[in-house]
Amino acid sequence: MHTELTSLFGLNVYTDKGLYVGNVNDVVIEAADRKVTGLALTKINREMFDVNREGVILPYRWVLAIGDVVIVKQVNRLIKNNNESA
């Protein structure tokens, strides 16, 4: 999936089930590989994230599609599973 990084800023992020996740504020880049590894989101859906921060970073591998919005895997299930194993 190829896109210009600047086109990601400000895009709304939704799950593949249509739930609002947040808004792309920045990207995380692995310097050695020069690859995007995450999306930094603000204006997050507080019902999906149990955090006291202003935003979260989603792994880029969760991204399914990019267009007028970003579509990601159903994150609440994935985050809930990750928290239970921690």
N, C-alpha and C positions, 0 to 999 in steps of 0.2 A: 504494500500500500504506500504510494508516494503522494505527498502533498507538501506545499510550502509551509514552513513552521508558522509564519506570521498569519496564515489563514486560519489557524486553530484558535488564536486568541479571541476570547469573547464568545466562542460557540457554546451553546447549551449542550449538556450531556444527558442522555436518556438511556435507560436499560432497554434491552430487546423486548421487554414486556411493557414499555411505554412509561415507566416511572422516571420522574425528573431526578437527576443525581446532583448536578451542580453546573458551574460555568468554568470554562478553561481560562485560567489566569496565567499559566506558564507551562513550560515543558521541561522535563528532566532529560538531560542528554548524557550518555556514557561517553566521556571524552576519548577514551582509548579506541572505541569502536565507531565513534561518531554516529551513534544511533539513538533515537528517542527511546527511553526506557520507562517514562511515566508522564502522566498529565497531572499538573497541579491545579486543583479545583478550589474555587471559592463559591460563596453563595450556595453552600451545600444543603441538601435535603436532610435536615436534622433527624427525621424519622428513620433514615437509612444508616446513619453513623452515630455511634455512641462515643463522641469525642468532644472535648472542650476547646478545640482549636477553631480558627476561622476557616480552615480548609483541610483538604486531604490530598494525598498523591495516589492516583490509581495506576497500577501497572499497565503499561502500554499493551501488553499481551491480551488484556481484556477488551481492547478496542475491536469492534467488529466492522464498523463502517464510519466513514467521514464524508459529510456533504454539507448541507445547511445546518446540521446538528451532528453530534458525535453519538454513535450507538455503541454501547458496551454490554458485556455479559451481565446477567442479572446479579448485580453486585451485593445486594443485601444478603443473599444466600451464601455467597462466597465469603463475605466479611464475617458473618455469623460463624461459619465453619472455621475460619482462621482464628477467631477469638477463642473458640472452644478448645482448640488444640494448643493454645499458648499457655 
